[in-house]
Amino acid sequence: MNKKSKDIAVVGFALFSMFFGAGNLLFPPYLGLISGGHWLTSLAGFVLADVGLSLLVITAAAKCEGELDTVLTRAGNGIAKFVGVASILCIGPLLAIPRTAATTFEMGISPIIGETGSIVPVIVSVVFFLLTLVLTIKPSKVVDIIGKILTPALLIALAILIVIGIMSPIGEISENALINNNLFAEGVSQGYLTMDALGAAALATVVIASIGERGYNNPKDKVKLAVQAGLVAGVALTLVYGGLTFLGSTLSSSYGVDTPQASLMVVITNSLLGYPGKAVLGVIVALACLTTSIGLTSAAAKYFESISNNKIKYETVVIAICVFSAVVSNFGVGAIIKFSAPVLEIVYPVLIALVVMTLFGDHIKNDNAFKGAAYVTLFISLLSVGSNLLSLKQVSDLLGLLPFASIGFNWIVPAIVGAVLGGLFKSKTNNSKFMSKGA
């Protein structure tokens, strides 16, 4: 293997591990459970919302030297800061990072040691974030630590579980789905909850920095290597998701839709491997969650250091994130997921709309097109989430009439209309900085 191929593999596997965390273990088995024999349909929606969107974000961010704000700025500084900070907080100390520690305890440790007092989760979170702190404090080492050491161990553990589950299925796969919802849309919704597309925008910073440190200084080479590494990660993620979703489908004749997501992997490993399976699951969960915590903590710290113009040091932010996340993680996986869903459904569509436009940014000369798309998408997202939370049936029904609403993308056509209308007004801003970076 030549140097370039080796670098692509190391960075790609590091990306895989940074993406593959708590949600990636929780959601695919549950999708398989509720989909039964139709598990490929929900898997397709999940892969689209998770892998597909993450690759788009990595590509767009790589064109902008990994700077999230550059991806967003053409929509205006106000909305750029809102989406940027909200995205980083979601994949950072508010939601994704605490979820890694909570999942490590609930899925990896609790099944082994049984019922415990309230002090044990606290101890686990402290130890977990001490490890995160030690392995993150030197940003130049993050990708190598994950890509060369932790990922191979994670992949081996996952492969053992999936291969055994395919060769000796746990039970019969139900021919009927256990829910009446559109399974593809359900897959998309669960894909949102992984927060990988949000993470990709921030992780691109870590990836681009690592690529530069490997001697690739030409901007075009950096973009090409980042995209190739993203494809490696995407293929690995898709294969693992397919295996985990299939494993979940083998429980569809025995378990109901009210089965807690965090317990499904425990049931699967216990059924396939017996008590030793709990140890295997503990290794999988700990590695998956730790690698994600490391990657996201590093990415969030780099972002906040950047927007403060280096007034707040990377090391200071890392410490603050680890301490805050240790506290939030003790609320538990269920509470964190419940809180995260509406926030993500507001932020995600705006980020996706701007990322897609960034990919074609060289051909869109008018910044008002970006602003139109961003603000209309934000408006539709706020309406959708608000109508669901407040049970405003008339508003929900009206939004349901929009194209692609049945698959969870009711904002697409309004975003296009917003972009077209915005493009009719001449922009006063100068986008030459973006164009030179994105070229």
Buried (B, 14 or more C-beta within 10 A) or exposed (E): EEEBEEBBBBBBBBBBBBBBBBBBBBBBBBBBBBBBBBBBBBBBBBBBBBBBBBBBBBBBBBBBBBBBBBBBBBBBEEBBBBBBBBBBBBBBBBBBBBBBBBBBBBBBBBBEEEEEEEEBBBEBBBEBBEBBBEBBBEBEBBBBBBBEEBBEBBBEBBEBBBEBBEEEBBEBBBEEBBEEEBBBBBBBBBBBBBBBBBBBBBBBBBBBBBBBEBEBEEBEBBBBBBBBBBBBBBEBBBBBBBBBBBBBBBBBBBBEEEBEBBBBBBBBBBBBBEEEBBBBBBBBBBBBBBBBBBBBBBBBBBBBBBBEEEEBEBBBBBBBBBEBBBEBBBBBBEBBBEBBBBBBBBBBBBBBBBBBBBBEBEEBEBBBBBBBBBBBBBBBBEBBBBBBEEEBEEBBEEBEEBEEBEBBBBBBBBBBEBBEBBBEEEBEBEBEEBEEBBE
